[in-house]
Structure formats: C-alpha cells, structure tokens
C-alpha cells in the first residue's frame, strides 16, 4: 500500500494528479507543470517534501561518527550550519546524497532521500553498532512534515507566515538553519532558486501549507521539481548517481573532502580510482533544435573518445529547449559536439557547462 504524507488530502482537494513516487502517493502537478515551473522561477512555489526523512542524531560521539560516515567533513560546521554530502559504500558507490545540519555540539540532523531512507537507516545503524549508547542515539523523525518554499519571493513570503522570525529569515545565509517556534527553517532547496525548506510537526502541516497558499504561493508537484532541479544541474539519486558509481564520476567531487587524513567510508576506493585515472565525468548537454525531440535518460551518447549515456534529460521551460546530464568519457570537453541516439536517429548535441539556469537566468550561451 502506498504511503501518504500529512498533506495528501490537501493535494487531492486542490485537484492534484497523484502518482506513485518511491512508494508514496505524491502530486505530479495541479494542472500545468510548466506554469508551476515558472511560478518558482518568477515568484514563490510550494512543494510537499514530507516523503523525505529527517533523522536526528544525538550523543557525545556524533561528530566523530559523521566524520567517518560521510565523504564531506562535518568538522567545519558550527551550530546552525548545514553541509551537503554523499554517504558511500566501501567501494565508493553512493548509498545516498543528503544534507547534514549541526544543531548543537551533541545534536545533529540528517535529511535523506525518500527512496533510500530505510536503506540509509540500516546502514547508519550498522556502522553505529560498536558505539556505546551514550555516544550515539538515532531518532527517525516520522512525526515531522517538510515543505519547500522556493523562488525569488520565498523568504519574504515565509517571513510573513512566521512574523516573529521574519528578520532572521531575511538575514539567513545559504545552508544555514534556525528554529522559529515549532518550525525548523533551513535556507536550502532543490530548484536553483532562493528559498527554504521547513520541517514542522505533521499535525501543523496542513495549516502551514494553506497559509502559504493564501499568501500567494503556488502549489507545485514533482514534475516541476524535476525540470527545476535539472535546469539547476542538481543530481537525482537513482539516475545521476547510485551505488554503482562514485561521486568522482557524478559531478560531486566537490563534496569529497580529502584534505585531512580522515578515514571515512569509501576513501580508499576513491583514492584508488584517482590513481588509476580514466574517470568518466558528468557533463551537460544542450539540444537547441526543438524539432529534434527531447533528451531523455538512458539515451546513448556517441563521442570521439567513446560512448556515454544520458542520466537525466528533459525539456527546460526556462530555456525553451532540451537539456540533459550525461556520464561521458573524461576527455570530452565543454563545447564539443557529440551525437545522441534518439528514436533511431543520431542527433548532434553540444556539450555545455552546467548548471543551465541559476536564479531564473540562463547560464549557457
């Protein structure tokens, strides 16, 4: 049986088309996916992200534990700061990509992907088995809902919803978080626009959602979330990376901190990959000829240096043409022309640097 978020009834009442997403009934759109996309680029959009899992970690050994668990180094964080990281297998494959927040020296929060949440919890618990109880306690926060408020008007609107914290929200730096009453507000997101993700008690989710809609925010579904994140060049777990590839071949080398001699899970495998060389790269593709079709995941890419494959592709509403992320031989350079196999045809496509769009503007020529 599919799971439902606390906002399920609100989505249905608003006429959302509901679909199965990783075992959850989630809104695909409320009528026009393209209108929802533009609402986020130009104003403020709302996304129900309650299917994602918050996991609170506490104890006197949490920081040391996370420094071994994650490829990025949480030691740089201070209270109220957040970090994006991958959690790796010993062979360097990506178990999940996640955000970690330092709430206090002995209190931390992870937000993990919906489809990997159970696997993640089992992995974390397994790595923690040897620790004494006072060092680490793990608490999945199934009592929380999460709402993403995204777009150039997001923080102003959120400040109207939370007037007691409006000044603090307006002053927030990216990847910081604060507590505003019962709402945990983080200046993070998955759209390439400004905005925040808000975690709050599930019992308060509907009133908070309805309040934001009443203030002018547009309800948005999974369809717009995917086109927005791809325009922003953001990876999707299960498509652009998974347990079969390392962050070094997924455009995520910047999330791997090798500066300190820190023995995190997967480090030896990543260093061995670097030493061998021949790594593939995640590259951007742009197909400006709309008549040629739309770039899609799993289409083959032919290059002068060998073959690759599209990992994510779509029509980009902000740009008016199709873009994609593709895993290609490392020698392929931005500006090269490659060919994509589309419905029995070989279509010329340009390799470009991503993100394709940031803050509502095109980043490619």
N, C-alpha and C positions, 0 to 999 in steps of 0.2 A: 504493500500500500504506500502511495506517495505521501511524503511529509508535507505539512503546511506551515508556513510562517504565521506569526500573530496577525499579519496584515492580509491574510488570504481573503477573508470576507470583504474587506475594503477594496481589494483588487477586482473581485467578481462584481461588486456593486457598481464599480466605475466602468464596467464593460471590457475589462482586460481579456485578451486572448491568453489563456493559461496553457502552459506546456510543461512537459517533464524535463527538468534540468537537474541532472545528478541525483535523481530520486526525490526531488522537491517539485511541488506544483508552483510555478513561478510565472509572472506576467511577461509575455513576449513583447506585447505592445498594447496600447489603449485605443488604437485606431490607425495611427500613422507613425511608423517607425522613423521616417525621415523628419517629420515635424518634431518628434521628441528629441532626435539628434540635434536639430537646430536650436531647440529650446535651451539645451545645455550650453551650446557654443555661444549663444547670444544673451541668455538670461539666467534662469535657475531651473534645474531639473531635480527630481527626486527618484531615488532607486531604493527598493527594498533589498537589502543585502543581509537579511536575517538568517539566510541559509548558511552564511559563513559562521565559523565557530571561534568564539573568544575562549581562550584558555588562560586562566590565571595561575601563576607560579609564585610560591612564597617560600621563605626559609633562608637560613644564613648561607646557603651554598648555591643560590640561584645563579648569580653572575658567573661563577666559575663553571657551573654546569652548562650555561648557554654559550660560553666561550668555546666549549668543546663540541657542543651540539651543532652550532651554526657556522657557516663559512665566512660571514661577516663578523666583525669583532664588536660585541656589545660593550666592551670596557670603555669605549669612547662616550657612552651615553651618560647624561645626568638626568635627574628627576624631570619628568615631563617631556623627554625627547624620545623619538622613535627611529627605527632603522629597518630598512628592507634587506632581507637575506634569503638565501636558499638553505634548506636543510638537506644534507646529502647522505647517500649510502657510502659505504667504504670504497666502492669502485668509482665514486664521483658522480653517479647518476643522481638526478634531482628528485628527492622524495616529495618536496613541496617548496613553493616560494611563499613567504609570509612577511608580516610586519611584527616587530617586537617593540614593546613600549616599556621603558623604565618608569614605574610609578613611584617607587622608593627603593632604597638600597636592598631591601629584602622582599620587594613586591614588584612583579613584572607581569606583563600581559602579552600573549601571542594572539594574532588573528590569522587563522589558517583557512585554506580553501574548503568549500563545502564538500566537494567530491573526494577529498583526501583526508577529511577530518578524523574519521575512525582510524585510518592507517597511521596518521600522524600521532594520534594519542597513544596508540600501541607502541610505536617506535620510541616516543619520548619516555613512556613508562618503562620500556625495556632498557633504555640507556640509564634510567634512574634507579634500577633495582639494587645496585650495590651501595646506594647512598643511605645514610641514617635518616629516620623520619624528620628530624629537626632541620636537615639540610635542604629538603625539597618537598613541598606539597603541591599536588597538581589538582586544579579545580576547573573542569569544563563548565563554562557559564551558559548553560542551556536556558537560564532564566532571563537572558538578555535578548533584545531585538537590536538590529542595526539598520540605520537609514543613512544613505549617502545623499548629501545636499551639494550639488555640483553646478558650477557655472560662474561667470563673472559677477553675478549678483548674489551668490550663495551666502557669503559671510554676512553681508548686510541684512539679508532676509533672516538668517539664523539668529542674528543679534536681536531682531525684532521679536523672534519667537522666545528668546532667552534674554530678556532685557537686563536682568541682573548681571549678566556676563557679556553684554554687548561690547563694552570697551575692550575687555580681554580677548574676545573673539576677533575683533578688528585688528588687534595688535599681534595676533599669533603669527609665528614664523612657520614655514613649511616643516612638516614632520615634527610638530610639537603637539602636545595634548594638554587638556585641562579638564577639571571636574566642575560642572555647572549644575549645582543641585544634584538631581539624580541622573543627569546626562553626562556621559564621558564624551568629550568633543575632541576629535583629532583632525588636524589640517592635513589630511591625506585624501587620496582618491584614485580613480582608475579611468579618468576621462581626458587628461591633458589640460583640464581647466582648473581654476581655483576651486576651493570648496572644502568641505569637511565630511567626515564620517562620524556618526553619532551612535553610541551604544547606550541603551537605556532599558529599564525594566520592561519585559514583554507586555505587562499589563498597561503600560503607558504608551505603547507604540501607536495605537490607532488614533488617540487624541493628538499626539505629536504630529503624525502624518497629516491628519485632516487640518490641523492648524497651519502647517506649512502650505498646503494646497490653498487654503483660504487666503493666505498672504500673497498668492500669485505663482507659486512654484508649479511646474508641470510634472505630472506623473510620467515616469519613463520605465520602459521594460528592458528585457535582456537584449532585444535586437539593437536598440540604440546604444546600449552599454558596449556591445561588441564593436560596432562601427566607430564609436568614440575612442575606445582603447586602441584599436588598430591604427586609426589615424595618428594617435599619440605614440605609436611604436611600443606599446606595452605588451609583454608576453602573456599568453594564456596557457595555464598549466594543462597538460594533456594534448596540446597542439604544438606550441613553440618549444616546449621542453617537457621532459618526463624522466622516468627512471633510466631510460636508455641513453641519455645524453647528459653531458656535464654543462655547468654554467659557462665554461670556456667556449663552447660551441653554440651557445644560446643567447649571445649578446649580453651576458650577465657577468663577464669577467670583472666588471667594476664593483660587484657585490662580494668578491672574494678578497679577503684581507690576508696577504701573505707576508706583511711587513714584520710582524712579531713571530718568534718561534713558538707558535701556539698549536698544540696537537689536536686540531679539530677533525671530526669525522670526514673522511674523504680527501684530506690534504695530500697524503702521499700519492693518491691516484691522480690528482690534478697536477702535481709537480712532475709525475712521470709522463703525463700527456704533454706538458710543455716541453719536456726534454726530448720526446720523440719527434715533436713537430708535426706538420701536416694537418693541423687542426682546421676544421671547417669553420665558417663564420655565418652568423645570421645577418642577412642583408635586406635592404628594402628594394622593392620593385615598383615601378610605375608604368601603367598602361594607359596612355592618354587617348588612344583611339577607342571611343565608346562603342563603336560598331563592332569591334573585335571580340567583345564579350567581357566577362568579369573574371578576374583571377580568383582561384579557389584553392583551398587546402588540398594537398596531395598531387597537384599537377606537377609533372616533371619539368625541370629546367635544364636546358642544354647550354653549356658554356664551353669556351675554348680550353678550359682547364679540367673538364669533367662534368658529370651530371650532378644536379642538386634537386631539391624538392621544395615546393611551397608548403609552409607550415600553417599560415593563416592568410586569407585573401578575401577581399570584399570590394563593393563599390563604396567610395568615400564621398558622402554627401557634401562635405565642406569643399572638396576639391572639384567634384564633378566628373571624376574618372576613377578607375580601379587601382588599388594599391595592394601590396602583399608583403609579408615577411617570408623569406626563403632561406633554407640552410644550404650554402653553396661552398664549393672549394675555396680555401683561404686565399688563393691567388686572384680570385675575381675582385676587381676594383670598382668603386663607385664611379659611375659614368660609363661603364662597359655596356654594350648591348648583348643581351642573352636572348634565348628563344624559349618560349613556354608552350608545351603541348596542350592545346585546347580543342576538344571535340574533333580530333583527327587532323588539326591544323597546327603548324608551327608558327607562332606569333612573336614578332620582335618586341622586346620589352627592355626598358632601361633600368640598370641598377642605380639606386639612389640612396643617399644617406637618410636614415630615419632618426627622429620622429618626422612624420609627414606634415603634421599640424601641431601647433602649440599655441595656447591662448587664442584660439579662433582664427589663426593666420597660417597660411601655407608656409612650410619650411623648405619646399623644394622648388626649383626653377620651372 
